[in-house]
Amino acid sequence: MKILKNIFIYSVIVTLLFFINTSMVYALTPISEPEYQGIDVSDWQGYIDYSRVRASGIEIVYIKASQGNNIKDPYFDINYENAKANGLKVGFYHFLTATNTAEAEQEARFFSSVIAGKIPDCKLAMDYEVFGGVSVAEINNIAQVFLESVRRLTNKEVIIYSDLSNSRDTFSRELAESYPLWIAYYGDYRQLENIETNWQTWQGQQYTDRGVVPGISGNVDRDIYTREIFLGETSQLPQVDNNDETINTQSIFYTVQSGDTLSEIAQMYGTTVQEIASINNIANPNLIFPGQVLRILTNSTVNGNETRGAGSITYTVRRGDTLSQIAAAYGVTVASIVEINNIQNPNLIFPGQKLRITDSSNTTLNQPVEQTVSNTNTTRFTYIVRRGDTLSQIARLYGVSVQYLVRVNNISNPNLIFPGQRIRI
């Protein structure tokens, strides 16, 4: 009878454990109390005044370093230097585009070579969100190879950036058990307490892509982090050889004209059809249409200097430019451009010439706008729309009304403007 009683108790316990395990509601919660306000940035934000960012209460900035196996974010160096100079903690992330494990290894080496010599404070992040038809099993193999390679090459801890859907349906439980999570969830993190994913905890949450932060033009991703986001040991990253030549790039936006082809546009800007198609998610390279706005990465570089809260850029002269127009667009003087670039004749500049434009008075460079002069000698500005801009923001920036911008630019829907669009002021 005692044996039967023990067997019964054992059966009850096994049944209860089975029920608990199969009906468990997984909770995705912060690994500890979130303490740090942060942002993550790339070339979309352009030049950033980090002294104002720091004064606003931001403590951590994740900076895009690279993409693919040969694209370095053009603002990476200046973002790193100025963020560090203003006392922010920094982390780096790479936008992964690999479609097999060999490419994942190449991208890990490229990322490690771009960030070599820098001193990060936070874990190195993998941003892998565009899979190009690769199977779930292969996605996990690619992620595993990339993360292991970065950790081996840099001797630093790594973290996975993922949205809620991919954290549940794409990235495996094995990855979740090996690497921490930086979750993209646009809402209150307490709403995740009854959400089932392959992770139980997170160390960072990106909670909006519409953040407004002093010192940054337009919107920016906002984040909160726990103390575990920091590296256990901070030191200079080792030098890593990269077989491919690093391409420093800058984004421009081109509006397709009637009769244009991708091959002609690629030749015009010294890039390839494949690169333009990849960046703009163009399924059929033979099918583009007038009015379509294409993001194009050029070989112009953006350089940093060591002045606290200041920076410099490299501007490539275009046909019709004058030094006075360029100086006015960037809020500097003709004399400063002449001196920095050792220009003998201020009236003689030529298309393709690269001019370093820097802030020599410890004030912030203006956000770049284009200046044009009409036939009536009236000075006008053309503003290039950035991600997150609204007409009301642009109107306030230049002291005009939304109605004026709508009328001058023949805008049919004031709530619909897009990155790269040119707005006459």
For each residue, the residues with C-beta under 8 A, 3 or more apart:
1: 4 5
2: 5 6
3: 6 7
4: 1 7 8
5: 1 2 8 9
6: 2 3 9 10
7: 3 4 10 11
8: 4 5 11 12
9: 5 6 12 13
10: 6 7 13 14
11: 7 8 14 15
12: 8 9 15 16
13: 9 10 16 17
14: 10 11 17 18
15: 11 12 18 19
16: 12 13 19 20
17: 13 14 20 21
18: 14 15 21 22
19: 15 16 22 23
20: 16 17 23 24
21: 17 18 24
22: 18 19
23: 19 20
24: 20 21
25: 194 196
26: 195 196 197 200
27: 192 193 194 195 200
28: 167 183 192 193 195 197 199 200 201 202
29: 189 192 193 200 201 202
30: 33 34 189 201 202 203 205 226
31: 180 201 202 203 226 228
32: 35 226 227 228
33: 30 226
34: 30 189 205 224 225 226
35: 32 225 226 227
36: 59 60 89 224 225 226 227 229
37: 57 58 59 60 222 223 224
38: 58 59 60 61 62 204 222 223 224 225
39: 53 58 60 61 62 211 213 216 220 221 222 223
40: 61 62 63 64 93 206 220 221 223
41: 44 45 48 61 62 63 64 75 79 216 220 221
42: 45 63 64 73 75
43: 46 64 73 74 75 250 251 302
44: 41 218 251 386 387 419
45: 41 42 48 75 216 217 218 220 386
46: 43 75 217 367 368 386
47: 75 78 302 311 313 364 365 367 368
48: 41 45 53 75 79 82 215 216
49: 52 53 214 215 216 309 364
50: 53 54 61 82 83 85 86 88 215 309
51: 54 55 86 215 308 309
52: 49 55 56 214 215
53: 39 48 49 50 56 58 61 83 86 88 213 214 215 216
54: 50 51 58 86 87 88
55: 51 52 214
56: 52 53 213 214 215
57: 37
58: 37 38 39 53 54 61 88 213
59: 36 37 38 88 89
60: 36 37 38 39 88 89 90 91 121 122 223 225 229
61: 38 39 40 41 50 53 58 79 83 88 89 90 91
62: 38 39 40 41 90 91 92 93 122 125 223
63: 40 41 42 73 76 79 80 83 90 91 92 93
64: 40 41 42 43 67 73 76 92 93 94 95
65: 72 73 76 92 93 94 111 114 115
66: 71 72 73 76 94 95 107 110 111 114 115
67: 64 71 73 94 95 97
68: 71 95 97 107 110
69: 98 103 106 107 110 244
70: 110 244 245 246 247
71: 66 67 68 247 249 297
72: 65 66 76 114 246 247 248 249
73: 42 43 63 64 65 66 67 76 79 249
74: 43 248 249 250 251 300 301 302
75: 41 42 43 45 46 47 48 78 79 302
76: 63 64 65 66 72 73 79 80 114
77: 80 81 302 303 304
78: 47 75 81 82 302 303 304 311 312
79: 41 48 61 63 73 75 76 82 83
80: 63 76 77 83 84 90 118 304
81: 77 78 84 85 304 305 306 311
82: 48 50 78 79 85 86 304 308 309 310 311
83: 50 53 61 63 79 80 86 88 90
84: 80 81 87 88 90 119
85: 50 81 82 306 308 309
86: 50 51 53 54 82 83 308 309
87: 54 84
88: 50 53 54 58 59 60 61 83 84
89: 36 59 60 61 121 122 230
90: 60 61 62 63 80 83 84 120 121 122
91: 60 61 62 63 120 121 122 123 124 125 229
92: 62 63 64 65 111 115 118 120 124 125
93: 40 62 63 64 65 124 125 126 127 161
94: 64 65 66 67 107 111 124 125 126 127 150
95: 64 66 67 68 127 128
96: 104 107 126 127 128 142 143 146
97: 67 68 103 107 130 132 278
98: 69 101 103 104 106 107 142 146
99: 103 132 134 142
100: 103 104 138 142
101: 98 104 105 141 142 145
102: 105 106
103: 69 97 98 99 100 106 107 142
104: 96 98 100 101 107 108 142 143 145 146 149
105: 101 102 108 109 145 146 149
106: 69 98 102 103 109 110 244
107: 66 68 69 94 96 97 98 103 104 110 111 146
108: 104 105 111 112 145 146 149 150 153
109: 105 106 112 113 149 153 240 241 242 243
110: 66 68 69 70 106 107 113 114 242 244 246
111: 65 66 92 94 107 108 114 115 124 150
112: 108 109 115 116 149 150 153 154 237 240 242
113: 109 110 116 239 240 241 242 246
114: 65 66 72 76 110 111 246
115: 65 66 92 111 112 118 120 124 154 237
116: 112 113 237 238 239 240
117: 236 237 239
118: 80 92 115 236 237
119: 84 234 235 236 237
120: 90 91 92 115 124 156 231 234 237
121: 60 89 90 91 230 231 234
122: 60 62 89 90 91 125 225 229 230 231
123: 91 156 157 158 159 180 203 229 230 231
124: 91 92 93 94 111 115 120 150 154 156 157 158 159
125: 62 91 92 93 94 122 158 159 160 161 182
126: 93 94 96 143 146 147 150 158 159 160 161
127: 93 94 95 96 161
128: 95 96 131 139 142 143 146 160 161 162
129: 161 162 163 166
130: 97 281
131: 128 134 139 170
132: 97 99
133:
134: 99 131 138 139 142
135: 138 139
136: 139 140 169 170
137: 140 141
138: 100 134 135 141 142
139: 128 131 134 135 136 142 143 170 171
140: 136 137 143 144 170 171 172 174 175
141: 101 137 138 144 145
142: 96 98 99 100 101 103 104 128 134 138 139 145 146
143: 96 104 126 128 139 140 146 147 160 171 175
144: 140 141 147 148 175
145: 101 104 105 108 141 142 148 149
146: 96 98 104 105 107 108 126 128 142 143 149 150
147: 126 143 144 150 151 158 160 175 178 179
148: 144 145 151 152
149: 104 105 108 109 112 145 146 152 153
150: 94 108 111 112 124 126 146 147 153 154 156 158
151: 147 148 154 155 156 157 158
152: 148 149 155
153: 108 109 112 149 150 238 240
154: 112 115 124 150 151 237 238 240
155: 151 152 238
156: 120 123 124 150 151 231 237
157: 123 124 151 231 232
158: 123 124 125 126 147 150 151 179
159: 123 124 125 126 179 180 181 182 203 204 229
160: 125 126 128 143 147 171 175 179 180 181 182
161: 93 125 126 127 128 129 182 184 206
162: 128 129 166 167 170 171 181 182 183 184
163: 129 166 167 183 184 185
164: 167 168 183 184 185 192 195 197
165: 168 169 170
166: 129 162 163 169 170 171
167: 28 162 163 164 170 171 176 181 183 197 198 199
168: 164 165 195 196 197 198
169: 136 165 166
170: 131 136 139 140 162 165 166 167
171: 139 140 143 160 162 166 167 175 176 198
172: 140 175 176 198
173: 176 177 198
174: 140 177 178
175: 140 143 144 147 160 171 172 178 179 198
176: 167 171 172 173 179 181 197 198 199
177: 173 174
178: 147 174 175
179: 147 158 159 160 175 176
180: 31 123 159 160 199 201 202 203 228
181: 159 160 162 167 176 199 201 202 203 204
182: 125 159 160 161 162 202 203 204 205 206 223 229
183: 28 162 163 164 167 192 199 202 204 205 206
184: 161 162 163 164 205 206
185: 163 164 189 191 192 205 206 207
186: 206 207 208 209
187: 191 207
188: 191 207
189: 29 30 34 185 192 202 205 207 224
190: 193
191: 185 187 188 195
192: 27 28 29 164 183 185 189 195
193: 27 28 29 190
194: 25 27
195: 26 27 28 164 168 191 192
196: 25 26 168
197: 26 28 164 167 168 176
198: 167 168 171 172 173 175 176
199: 28 167 176 180 181 183 202
200: 26 27 28 29
201: 28 29 30 31 180 181
202: 28 29 30 31 180 181 182 183 189 199 205 226
203: 30 31 123 159 180 181 182 225 226 228 229
204: 38 159 181 182 183 223 224 225 226 229
205: 30 34 182 183 184 185 189 202 223 224 225
206: 40 161 182 183 184 185 186 209 221 222 223
207: 185 186 187 188 189 222 223 224
208: 186 211 221 222
209: 186 206 219 220 221 388
210: 219 388
211: 39 208 219 220 221 222
212: 216 219 220
213: 39 53 56 58 216 220 222
214: 49 52 53 55 56
215: 48 49 50 51 52 53 56 364
216: 39 41 45 48 49 53 212 213 220
217: 45 46 367 386
218: 44 45 386 387 388 389 393
219: 209 210 211 212 387 388 389
220: 39 40 41 45 209 211 212 213 216 388
221: 39 40 41 206 208 209 211
222: 37 38 39 206 207 208 211 213
223: 37 38 39 40 60 62 182 204 205 206 207
224: 34 36 37 38 189 204 205 207
225: 34 35 36 38 60 122 203 204 205 229
226: 30 31 32 33 34 35 36 202 203 204 229
227: 32 35 36 230
228: 31 32 180 203
229: 36 60 91 122 123 159 182 203 204 225 226
230: 89 121 122 123 227 234
231: 120 121 122 123 156 157 234
232: 157
233:
234: 119 120 121 230 231
235: 119
236: 117 118 119
237: 112 115 116 117 118 119 120 154 156
238: 116 153 154 155
239: 113 116 117
240: 109 112 113 116 153 154
241: 109 113
242: 109 110 112 113 246
243: 109
244: 69 70 106 110
245: 70
246: 70 72 110 113 114 242
247: 70 71 72 297 299
248: 72 74 299 300 301 302
249: 71 72 73 74 297 298 299 300
250: 43 74 297 298 299 300 301 302
251: 43 44 74 295 296 297 298
252: 269 295 296 298
253: 293 294 295 296 384 419 420 421
254: 265 269 293 294 296 420
255: 291 292 293 294 420 421 422
256: 260 265 288 289 290 291 292 293 294
257: 260 290
258: 290
259:
260: 256 257 264 265 288 290
261: 264 265 286 288
262: 265 266 273 276 277 282 285 286 288
263: 266 267 273
264: 260 261 267 268
265: 254 256 260 261 262 268 269 276 294 296
266: 262 263 269 271 272 273 275 276
267: 263 264 270
268: 264 265
269: 252 254 265 266 296 298
270: 267 298 299
271: 266 275 276 296 297 298
272: 266 275 276
273: 262 263 266 276 277 285
274: 277 278 285
275: 266 271 272 278 279 297
276: 262 265 266 271 272 273 279 280 282 285 294 296
277: 262 273 274 280 281 282 285
278: 97 274 275 281
279: 275 276 295 296 297
280: 276 277 294 295
281: 130 277 278
282: 262 276 277 285 287 288
283: 287
284: 287
285: 262 273 274 276 277 282 288
286: 261 262
287: 282 283 284
288: 256 260 261 262 282 285 292 294
289: 256 292
290: 256 257 258 260
291: 255 256
292: 255 256 288 289
293: 253 254 255 256 418 419 420 421
294: 253 254 255 256 265 276 280 288 420
295: 251 252 253 279 280 419 420
296: 251 252 253 254 265 269 271 276 279
297: 71 247 249 250 251 271 275 279
298: 249 250 251 252 269 270 271 316
299: 247 248 249 250 270
300: 74 248 249 250 314 315 316 354
301: 74 248 250 314
302: 43 47 74 75 77 78 248 250 313 314
303: 77 78 312 313 314 356
304: 77 78 80 81 82 311 312
305: 81 310 311 312 358
306: 81 85
307: 310 311 359 362
308: 51 82 85 86 362
309: 49 50 51 82 85 86 362 364
310: 82 305 307 358 359 362 363 364 365
311: 47 78 81 82 304 305 307 358 359 365
312: 78 303 304 305 356 357 358 359 365
313: 47 302 303 330 356 357 358 365 368
314: 300 301 302 303 354 355 356 357
315: 300 326 330 354 355 356 357
316: 298 300 352 353 354 355
317: 321 326 349 350 351 352 353 354 355
318: 321 351
319: 351
320:
321: 317 318 325 326 349 351
322: 325 326 349
323: 326 327 334 337 338 343 346 347 349
324: 327 328 334
325: 321 322 328 329 371 372 373
326: 315 317 321 322 323 329 330 337 355 357 371
327: 323 324 330 332 333 334 336 337
328: 324 325 331 371 379
329: 325 326 366 368 369 370 371 381
330: 313 315 326 327 357 365 366 368
331: 328 363 365 366
332: 327 336 337 357 358 359 360 365
333: 327 336 337
334: 323 324 327 337 338 346
335: 338 339
336: 327 332 333 339 340 358 360
337: 323 326 327 332 333 334 340 341 343 355 357
338: 323 334 335 341 343 346
339: 335 336 342
340: 336 337 356 357 358 360
341: 337 338 355 356
342: 339
343: 323 337 338 346 348 349
344: 348
345: 348
346: 323 334 338 343
347: 323
348: 343 344 345
349: 317 321 322 323 343 353 355
350: 317 353
351: 317 318 319 321
352: 316 317
353: 316 317 349 350
354: 300 314 315 316 317
355: 314 315 316 317 326 337 341 349
356: 303 312 313 314 315 340 341
357: 312 313 314 315 326 330 332 337 340 365
358: 305 310 311 312 313 332 336 340 365
359: 307 310 311 312 332 362 363 364 365
360: 332 336 340
361:
362: 307 308 309 310 359
363: 310 331 359
364: 47 49 215 309 310 359
365: 47 310 311 312 313 330 331 332 357 358 359
366: 329 330 331 369
367: 46 47 217
368: 46 47 313 329 330 384
369: 329 366 381 382 383 384 425
370: 329 381 382 383 384 422
371: 325 326 328 329 379 380 381 382
372: 325 380 381 382
373: 325 377 378 379 380
374: 377 378 380
375:
376:
377: 373 374
378: 373 374
379: 328 371 373
380: 371 372 373 374 424 425
381: 329 369 370 371 372 398 424 425
382: 369 370 371 372 422 423 424 425
383: 369 370 394 397 398 422 423 425
384: 253 368 369 370 420 421 422 423
385: 389 394 417 418 419 420 421 422 423
386: 44 45 46 217 218 389 419
387: 44 218 219 419
388: 209 210 218 219 220
389: 218 219 385 386 393 394 417 419
390: 393 394 415 417
391: 394 395 402 405 406 411 414 415 417 423
392: 395 396 402
393: 218 389 390 396 397
394: 383 385 389 390 391 397 398 405 423 425
395: 391 392 398 399 400 401 402 404 405
396: 392 393 399
397: 383 393 394
398: 381 383 394 395 425
399: 395 396
400: 395 404 405 425
401: 395 404 405
402: 391 392 395 405 406 414
403: 406 407
404: 395 400 401 407 408
405: 391 394 395 400 401 402 408 409 411 414 423 424 425
406: 391 402 403 409 411 414
407: 403 404 410
408: 404 405 424 425
409: 405 406 423 424
410: 407
411: 391 405 406 414 416 417
412: 416
413: 416
414: 391 402 405 406 411
415: 390 391
416: 411 412 413
417: 385 389 390 391 411 421 423
418: 293 385 421
419: 44 253 293 295 385 386 387 389
420: 253 254 255 293 294 295 384 385
421: 253 255 293 384 385 417 418
422: 255 370 382 383 384 385
423: 382 383 384 385 391 394 405 409 417
424: 380 381 382 405 408 409
425: 369 380 381 382 383 394 398 400 405 408
